[in-house]
Amino acid sequence: MKRKLFVFDIDGTLLDTNKQALDSTREALDKLRKAGHLVTIATGRSLFHAQEVIRDLDFTNYILCNGAAGFLDHEQVYKNLLDREQLDRFVEEAHSENIDTAFVSLDNIKRSSSNHVGVMEEAMHSFGAVLPELDQYFVEEQEIYQALAFFDKTYDDRFADYDKIRFVRWHENSVDVVPHDGSKAATIVHLADQVGIAQEDIISFGDGQNDREMLRMSGIGVAMGNAAPEVQAEAKIVTDTNDQDGIWKALKELAFI
């Protein structure tokens, strides 16, 4: 069989609602690797928040921070940092609106304010993380791959005039702040090019708003049954949920396992 690139989101896809990988998912990953395919994750998580999953599921390839960092065989082969000038301007505007922000380096995450701690905690707990530590100088001292801003949809038009950063909602009270030209999809294509896999041979699995472009551009995009309708609309196939062996069932249907 021709070598394929299989790409999996983490939360709501590889992991069930208890933040565990199903036995069927583990078996599916093992079969894909033994068949010689390239298998990677593509997540909004930083390396700091993805390490446990990477170790537990034996990933050697991973795309982090919504595409801002890409790794092959544990070696970083792609980096796309936030534009410093526009990031600084956004931080100033956000703080003037009492909007909390947090900043993601490759190995850590720190918040810069404490206006609405409960809102931040709720968003972070939704994917099994904890409230980032407070460090007002972190953003100035580190390479920043991604930021988090904690605001609801009523603020979505407030920050529309940036051309080098964009905002991707992942929670009702939080958005990822990412490079405007960056995405999971763009980095997946970059990694596929490096290893000689055509775009038509990319098979991606996802459930979130930040997976829509990835599902749309893949040769086969598979949306989980727990994905919102607008996410499912971007996929070629909709499988069962992350609690009901969705990954296994889709791969079986597609005759990859």
Rosetta blueprint (number, residue, H / E / L):
1 M L
2 K L
3 R L
4 K L
5 L E
6 F E
7 V E
8 F E
9 D L
10 I L
11 D E
12 G L
13 T L
14 L L
15 L E
16 D L
17 T L
18 N L
19 K L
20 Q L
21 A E
22 L L
23 D H
24 S H
25 T H
26 R H
27 E H
28 A H
29 L H
30 D H
31 K H
32 L H
33 R H
34 K H
35 A L
36 G L
37 H L
38 L E
39 V E
40 T E
41 I E
42 A E
43 T L
44 G L
45 R L
46 S L
47 L H
48 F H
49 H H
50 A H
51 Q H
52 E H
53 V H
54 I H
55 R H
56 D H
57 L L
58 D L
59 F L
60 T L
61 N L
62 Y E
63 I E
64 L E
65 C H
66 N H
67 G H
68 A L
69 A E
70 G E
71 F E
72 L E
73 D L
74 H L
75 E E
76 Q E
77 V E
78 Y E
79 K E
80 N L
81 L L
82 L L
83 D L
84 R H
85 E H
86 Q H
87 L H
88 D H
89 R H
90 F H
91 V H
92 E H
93 E H
94 A H
95 H H
96 S H
97 E L
98 N L
99 I L
100 D E
101 T E
102 A E
103 F E
104 V E
105 S L
106 L L
107 D L
108 N L
109 I E
110 K E
111 R E
112 S L
113 S L
114 S L
115 N L
116 H L
117 V H
118 G H
119 V H
120 M H
121 E H
122 E H
123 A H
124 M H
125 H H
126 S L
127 F L
128 G L
129 A L
130 V L
131 L L
132 P L
133 E E
134 L E
135 D L
136 Q L
137 Y L
138 F H
139 V H
140 E H
141 E H
142 Q L
143 E L
144 I L
145 Y L
146 Q E
147 A E
148 L E
149 A E
150 F E
151 F L
152 D L
153 K H
154 T H
155 Y H
156 D L
157 D L
158 R L
159 F L
160 A L
161 D L
162 Y L
163 D L
164 K L
165 I E
166 R E
167 F E
168 V E
169 R E
170 W E
171 H E
172 E L
173 N L
174 S E
175 V E
176 D E
177 V E
178 V E
179 P E
180 H L
181 D L
182 G L
183 S L
184 K H
185 A H
186 A H
187 T H
188 I H
189 V H
190 H H
191 L H
192 A H
193 D H
194 Q H
195 V H
196 G L
197 I L
198 A L
199 Q H
200 E H
201 D H
202 I E
203 I E
204 S E
205 F E
206 G E
207 D L
208 G L
209 Q H
210 N H
211 D H
212 R H
213 E H
214 M H
215 L H
216 R H
217 M H
218 S L
219 G L
220 I E
221 G E
222 V E
223 A E
224 M L
225 G L
226 N L
227 A L
228 A L
229 P H
230 E H
231 V H
232 Q H
233 A L
234 E L
235 A L
236 K L
237 I E
238 V E
239 T L
240 D L
241 T L
242 N L
243 D L
244 Q L
245 D L
246 G H
247 I H
248 W H
249 K H
250 A H
251 L H
252 K H
253 E H
254 L L
255 A L
256 F L
257 I L
